[in-house]
């Protein structure tokens, strides 16, 4: 398996993610086309005299036998078993990174719905009476989710994960404080947009953070499932906070958010840098200082990161996949509707539980907890099913080798639950029916929502491998747009159609979308066979296998091809 960064004719233990089934929201090196890869030739192994504890590095020389000629480039990468390679970190350190990512994402999603039960108090304070404007504090935050990842994902691949996550988290913290001190309504809206842009950093980077440290795709998949479940914690807990705090002062809603962010920042300060290619970059600088040679590089320094790369890979490829890849298109449609309804509930729930059942904002916030419980149940279902899948793979069961049977059945189970929950909520929300009946509709909603996301995101990741980052960027873009726009229609729709039929309309739309996973199971292999990206990926794999066999033969013919350069 060739490395997509240094283009070595063998697997590079740090860089190659193509066969792991995940390239996350990060990994631009997993998105590079062959024309964009740096040219390389002979592989040398050296033992440079670096600082104590430094390990073997690989040098790839371009154009000659001596990698220290001025016109040649020596490329550093990890050696096998390197303790600085994030894949080789101890479990405790990896679990700390896992926890840090969860904390960052909870903060991000907490901020998204933080003002949900404070809106009436904010509107009264700033004398805002237009219902459409009352949705903007949440919608503008989600607009930030559209804008931010375009920059934070690529930047994390240039400067590393830690610095991008920390700087954006600091800005998020500062502008959460600015929201608490907002002098007027327009200022609050601007501050919320800035908060959303910086909060999106966690959404864009944490997937790559886990891909950096978990080489085992099973472990990484389970870590991503935990992360997806954690994304529901913030939005579900925020209405509870704002519901009980806002009657005292709506500004205290944001002060509480600031306190949570401040405590979380103390944890993130200890987050180690996980982006592997930046570590050889630091080594290259040390070696450069020691030898005085200016032709020593890390592989990341030879990647093309200009405006063309940004436009073609970061922006155009996701849009191209939406337009021409049926799997990506229908996955985006389903996830976008489900995500939009999720955020629409922050407008609909107050109409139901405060309007019909006359609950206070604090008690009304408790109505979101069954959704959170449902999400945790979905996590348990996912982990159980994943255990069955791994056992079936070990036993060479036929179904475990079929792409569509690995994850999609979870969406086939979650989709109908999601539909049932919407009809349940709509037709039980009546004064003659106890409030607990309507509230419990959140259980199947949370289970269905999470199973749909876990199944389809993993399916697309497995299907597109090195192009998964672009496919995920497409899904993220679409669902953030729906999440920002659909809540704008909530109050007019519920006031015009009524609670029952407005929820039923959403139910019928979700019912139509729930056919998609079943269609993937029946027609997925044929859809993939007609996919340009899937065929390119298959041809790439076949070519890499041939290259590996050729290089193995060449290595066997010249067993002493590696050179020792101990005096560097």
GUDO-738458 format. One record per residue (C-alpha): x, y, z; residue in one letter. Coordinates in steps of 0.25 Angstrom, whole numbers, padded with zeros to 4 digits, always signed. Layout:
REM GUDO-738458
XYZa;...
REM end
This chain:
REM GUDO-738458
+0000+0000+0000x;+0006+0013-0004x;+0007+0025+0005x;-0002+0037+0000x;+0008+0047+0005x;+0022+0042+0002x;+0017+0033-0009x;+0026+0022-0004x;+0025+0009-0011x;+0021+0002+0002x;+0012+0005+0014x;+0016+0017+0022x;+0012+0014+0036x;+0007+0029+0039x;+0002+0035+0027x;-0006+0024+0019x;-0021+0024+0023x;-0026+0019+0011x;-0028+0004+0015x;-0034+0008+0029x;-0047+0012+0024x;-0047+0026+0030x;-0040+0039+0026x;-0048+0048+0035x;-0051+0062+0034x;-0036+0064+0032x;-0025+0057+0024x;-0023+0066+0012x;-0013+0056+0008x;-0024+0046+0007x;-0031+0055-0003x;-0019+0058-0012x;-0019+0053-0026x;-0007+0047-0032x;-0003+0059-0040x;-0002+0067-0027x;+0007+0057-0019x;+0021+0060-0018x;+0031+0053-0027x;+0040+0043-0019x;+0050+0032-0023x;+0059+0024-0015x;+0056+0021+0000x;+0068+0021+0010x;+0068+0018+0024x;+0077+0027+0033x;+0080+0028+0048x;+0083+0043+0050x;+0089+0048+0063x;+0078+0056+0068x;+0074+0059+0082x;+0073+0048+0092x;+0061+0039+0090x;+0060+0042+0075x;+0058+0030+0067x;+0061+0025+0053x;+0055+0033+0041x;+0053+0030+0027x;+0060+0039+0016x;+0054+0039+0002x;+0064+0045-0008x;+0060+0052-0020x;+0069+0051-0032x;+0082+0044-0027x;+0089+0035-0017x;+0094+0045-0007x;+0082+0052+0000x;+0090+0063+0004x;+0094+0069-0009x;+0089+0084-0010x;+0079+0081-0022x;+0073+0068-0015x;+0063+0067-0004x;+0063+0058+0008x;+0049+0054+0013x;+0048+0050+0028x;+0037+0041+0033x;+0034+0032+0044x;+0041+0019+0046x;+0034+0006+0051x;+0031+0006+0066x;+0035+0021+0067x;+0029+0025+0081x;+0026+0039+0076x;+0017+0034+0065x;+0003+0036+0071x;-0001+0022+0066x;+0009+0017+0076x;+0005+0025+0088x;+0001+0018+0101x;-0014+0015+0103x;-0015+0025+0115x;-0010+0037+0106x;-0020+0033+0094x;-0032+0032+0104x;-0028+0046+0109x;-0029+0051+0094x;-0042+0044+0093x;-0047+0051+0105x;-0042+0064+0100x;-0049+0063+0087x;-0062+0059+0094x;-0061+0071+0103x;-0058+0081+0091x;-0070+0076+0083x;-0079+0076+0095x;-0075+0091+0097x;-0078+0094+0082x;-0091+0087+0082x;-0095+0093+0095x;-0093+0107+0090x;-0102+0104+0078x;-0115+0103+0086x;-0111+0111+0098x;-0120+0122+0096x;-0132+0113+0092x;-0140+0115+0105x;-0135+0129+0107x;-0140+0135+0094x;-0153+0140+0101x;-0145+0148+0111x;-0135+0153+0101x;-0146+0158+0092x;-0153+0165+0104x;-0140+0172+0108x;-0137+0176+0093x;-0151+0179+0089x;-0151+0169+0078x;-0165+0165+0073x;-0162+0158+0060x;-0163+0143+0061x;-0153+0141+0049x;-0143+0149+0056x;-0144+0141+0069x;-0139+0129+0062x;-0126+0136+0058x;-0118+0134+0070x;-0118+0119+0067x;-0118+0119+0052x;-0106+0129+0051x;-0098+0120+0060x;-0101+0109+0050x;-0097+0117+0039x;-0084+0118+0046x;-0084+0102+0044x;-0084+0104+0029x;-0073+0115+0028x;-0063+0110+0039x;-0059+0096+0034x;-0055+0101+0020x;-0043+0108+0027x;-0041+0100+0040x;-0040+0086+0034x;-0029+0090+0024x;-0022+0099+0034x;-0021+0088+0044x;-0013+0080+0033x;-0003+0091+0032x;-0001+0096+0046x;-0006+0084+0054x;-0018+0080+0061x;-0015+0086+0075x;-0012+0100+0071x;-0024+0101+0062x;-0033+0095+0073x;-0028+0104+0084x;-0028+0117+0077x;-0042+0115+0072x;-0047+0110+0086x;-0041+0123+0092x;-0048+0131+0082x;-0061+0123+0085x;-0059+0126+0100x;-0057+0141+0098x;-0069+0143+0089x;-0078+0135+0098x;-0074+0145+0109x;-0077+0156+0098x;-0091+0150+0097x;-0093+0151+0112x;-0089+0166+0111x;-0096+0169+0097x;-0101+0183+0097x;-0112+0181+0087x;-0119+0171+0078x;-0110+0173+0065x;-0097+0172+0074x;-0103+0159+0080x;-0105+0153+0066x;-0091+0156+0061x;-0085+0150+0074x;-0093+0138+0072x;-0088+0136+0057x;-0074+0138+0062x;-0077+0127+0073x;-0082+0118+0062x;-0070+0119+0053x;-0060+0116+0064x;-0069+0105+0070x;-0069+0098+0057x;-0054+0096+0058x;-0057+0084+0068x;-0066+0078+0058x;-0056+0080+0047x;-0044+0075+0054x;-0047+0064+0064x;-0050+0054+0054x;-0036+0056+0049x;-0031+0056+0063x;-0036+0042+0065x;-0031+0037+0052x;-0017+0042+0056x;-0016+0033+0068x;-0025+0020+0065x;-0019+0012+0054x;-0029+0000+0057x;-0041+0004+0049x;-0050-0004+0059x;-0045+0005+0070x;-0046+0017+0062x;-0060+0014+0058x;-0064+0012+0072x;-0058+0025+0076x;-0065+0032+0065x;-0078+0026+0070x;-0075+0031+0084x;-0073+0045+0078x;-0086+0045+0070x;-0093+0041+0083x;-0086+0053+0090x;-0091+0063+0080x;-0105+0061+0085x;-0101+0064+0099x;-0099+0079+0097x;-0111+0082+0090x;-0120+0074+0099x;-0114+0080+0112x;-0114+0094+0107x;-0129+0097+0108x;-0129+0091+0122x;-0118+0101+0126x;-0124+0113+0119x;-0138+0109+0124x;-0135+0110+0139x;-0124+0121+0138x;-0131+0131+0129x;-0143+0135+0138x;-0132+0140+0147x;-0125+0147+0136x;-0123+0143+0121x;-0109+0148+0122x;-0106+0137+0132x;-0109+0127+0121x;-0096+0131+0114x;-0088+0133+0127x;-0091+0118+0130x;-0087+0115+0116x;-0074+0123+0119x;-0071+0116+0132x;-0073+0102+0125x;-0063+0107+0113x;-0053+0112+0123x;-0052+0099+0131x;-0052+0091+0118x;-0040+0100+0113x;-0032+0096+0125x;-0033+0082+0119x;-0030+0085+0105x;-0017+0093+0109x;-0011+0079+0112x;-0016+0073+0098x;-0003+0067+0091x;-0001+0070+0076x;-0007+0058+0069x;-0004+0061+0055x;+0007+0052+0051x;+0013+0059+0039x;+0016+0071+0048x;+0026+0063+0057x;+0036+0060+0046x;+0035+0074+0042x;+0040+0078+0056x;+0051+0067+0054x;+0055+0073+0041x;+0057+0086+0047x;+0066+0080+0058x;+0074+0073+0048x;+0075+0085+0039x;+0081+0093+0051x;+0090+0082+0054x;+0095+0079+0040x;+0094+0093+0033x;+0087+0086+0021x;+0075+0093+0015x;+0070+0081+0007x;+0064+0073+0019x;+0049+0073+0019x;+0037+0066+0025x;+0027+0061+0015x;+0017+0071+0019x;+0026+0082+0015x;+0025+0077+0000x;+0010+0076-0001x;+0003+0086-0010x;-0005+0095-0001x;-0008+0107-0009x;-0021+0114-0014x;-0023+0103-0025x;-0022+0092-0015x;-0032+0099-0006x;-0042+0101-0017x;-0041+0088-0024x;-0040+0079-0012x;-0047+0086-0001x;-0058+0093-0008x;-0060+0087-0022x;-0059+0072-0019x;-0070+0072-0009x;-0079+0080-0018x;-0075+0070-0030x;-0078+0058-0021x;-0092+0064-0017x;-0095+0066-0032x;-0090+0053-0038x;-0089+0043-0027x;-0103+0036-0024x;-0099+0031-0010x;-0093+0044-0006x;-0105+0052-0011x;-0116+0043-0004x;-0108+0042+0009x;-0107+0057+0009x;-0122+0059+0007x;-0126+0049+0018x;-0116+0054+0028x;-0119+0068+0025x;-0134+0066+0027x;-0131+0059+0040x;-0122+0069+0045x;-0131+0081+0041x;-0143+0074+0049x;-0134+0072+0061x;-0131+0087+0062x;-0145+0091+0058x;-0149+0084+0071x;-0143+0096+0079x;-0154+0104+0073x;-0165+0093+0073x;-0163+0088+0087x;-0166+0101+0094x;-0179+0102+0086x;-0183+0088+0091x;-0178+0088+0105x;-0179+0102+0109x;-0191+0105+0100x;-0200+0093+0102x;-0195+0088+0116x;-0192+0102+0122x;-0179+0097+0127x;-0168+0107+0131x;-0156+0109+0122x;-0147+0101+0132x;-0157+0089+0133x;-0160+0090+0118x;-0145+0088+0116x;-0146+0075+0123x;-0154+0070+0111x;-0141+0069+0103x;-0135+0059+0112x;-0142+0046+0106x;-0135+0050+0093x;-0121+0049+0100x;-0125+0036+0107x;-0129+0031+0093x;-0116+0035+0087x;-0108+0027+0098x;-0117+0015+0095x;-0113+0016+0081x;-0099+0016+0084x;-0101+0003+0092x;-0108-0003+0080x;-0097+0002+0070x;-0086-0004+0079x;-0094-0017+0080x;-0096-0018+0065x;-0081-0015+0063x;-0077-0026+0072x;-0086-0036+0063x;-0080-0030+0051x;-0065-0033+0056x;-0069-0047+0060x;-0075-0049+0046x;-0063-0044+0040x;-0054-0054+0048x;-0063-0065+0044x;-0063-0061+0029x;-0078-0059+0029x;-0082-0055+0015x;-0091-0043+0019x;-0079-0037+0027x;-0072-0035+0014x;-0083-0028+0007x;-0081-0013+0008x;-0096-0009+0010x;-0098-0020+0021x;-0087-0015+0030x;-0094-0002+0035x;-0106+0001+0027x;-0116-0008+0034x;-0115+0001+0046x;-0121+0012+0038x;-0132+0002+0033x;-0135+0001+0048x;-0133+0015+0052x;-0141+0021+0040x;-0155+0016+0044x;-0153+0019+0059x;-0150+0033+0055x;-0163+0034+0047x;-0171+0028+0058x;-0166+0038+0068x;-0170+0050+0059x;-0185+0044+0058x;-0184+0040+0073x;-0181+0054+0077x;-0191+0061+0068x;-0203+0053+0071x;-0200+0052+0086x;-0198+0067+0089x;-0212+0070+0093x;-0218+0075+0106x;-0225+0062+0109x;-0212+0054+0108x;-0202+0054+0119x;-0190+0062+0116x;-0181+0049+0119x;-0186+0043+0106x;-0182+0054+0097x;-0168+0055+0105x;-0165+0040+0103x;-0166+0042+0088x;-0152+0047+0089x;-0147+0033+0092x;-0149+0027+0078x;-0145+0040+0072x;-0132+0040+0079x;-0129+0025+0076x;-0134+0027+0061x;-0126+0040+0059x;-0113+0034+0064x;-0114+0021+0057x;-0117+0028+0044x;-0104+0037+0046x;-0095+0026+0051x;-0099+0016+0040x;-0099+0026+0028x;-0086+0033+0032x;-0079+0020+0034x;-0085+0015+0021x;-0080+0026+0012x;-0066+0026+0019x;-0064+0011+0016x;-0069+0013+0002x;-0060+0025-0002x;-0048+0022+0007x;-0038+0033+0003x;-0049+0042-0003x;-0057+0040+0010x;-0052+0054+0015x;-0059+0061+0003x;-0071+0052+0004x;-0072+0056+0019x;-0070+0071+0016x;-0081+0070+0006x;-0090+0064+0017x;-0086+0074+0027x;-0088+0086+0018x;-0103+0081+0014x;-0107+0078+0028x;-0102+0091+0034x;-0110+0099+0023x;-0122+0091+0027x;-0120+0092+0041x;-0119+0108+0040x;-0131+0109+0030x;-0141+0099+0034x;-0144+0105+0048x;-0148+0118+0042x;-0160+0111+0037x;-0164+0105+0050x;-0173+0115+0056x;-0180+0119+0043x;-0182+0104+0040x;-0187+0100+0054x;-0196+0112+0055x;-0202+0110+0041x;-0204+0095+0041x;-0205+0092+0056x;-0196+0083+0065x;-0202+0070+0059x;-0201+0073+0045x;-0188+0080+0045x;-0181+0069+0052x;-0188+0059+0042x;-0182+0067+0030x;-0169+0065+0036x;-0172+0050+0038x;-0176+0048+0024x;-0164+0055+0019x;-0155+0046+0028x;-0163+0034+0023x;-0160+0037+0009x;-0145+0038+0013x;-0145+0025+0021x;-0146+0017+0008x;-0132+0022+0005x;-0124+0011+0014x;-0133+0000+0008x;-0129+0005-0006x;-0115+0005-0003x;-0115-0010+0002x;-0123-0014-0011x;-0116-0005-0021x;-0103+0000-0014x;-0093-0010-0021x;-0099-0005-0035x;-0098+0010-0031x;-0084+0008-0027x;-0080+0001-0040x;-0085+0013-0047x;-0077+0023-0038x;-0066+0030-0044x;-0059+0032-0030x;-0061+0018-0026x;-0055+0013-0039x;-0043+0022-0038x;-0041+0017-0024x;-0042+0002-0028x;-0032+0005-0040x;-0023+0012-0030x;-0023+0000-0020x;-0020-0009-0032x;-0008+0000-0036x;-0003+0001-0022x;-0003-0014-0021x;+0005-0016-0034x;+0015-0005-0029x;+0016-0012-0016x;+0019-0025-0022x;+0029-0019-0032x;+0036-0011-0020x;+0037-0024-0012x;+0043-0031-0024x;+0053-0020-0025x;+0056-0020-0010x;+0059-0035-0010x;+0068-0033-0022x;+0076-0022-0015x;+0076-0026+0000x;+0086-0015+0004x;+0079-0003-0003x;+0077+0004+0011x;+0089+0013+0014x;+0095+0016+0028x;+0098+0031+0030x;+0101+0031+0044x;+0109+0044+0044x;+0098+0053+0041x;
REM end
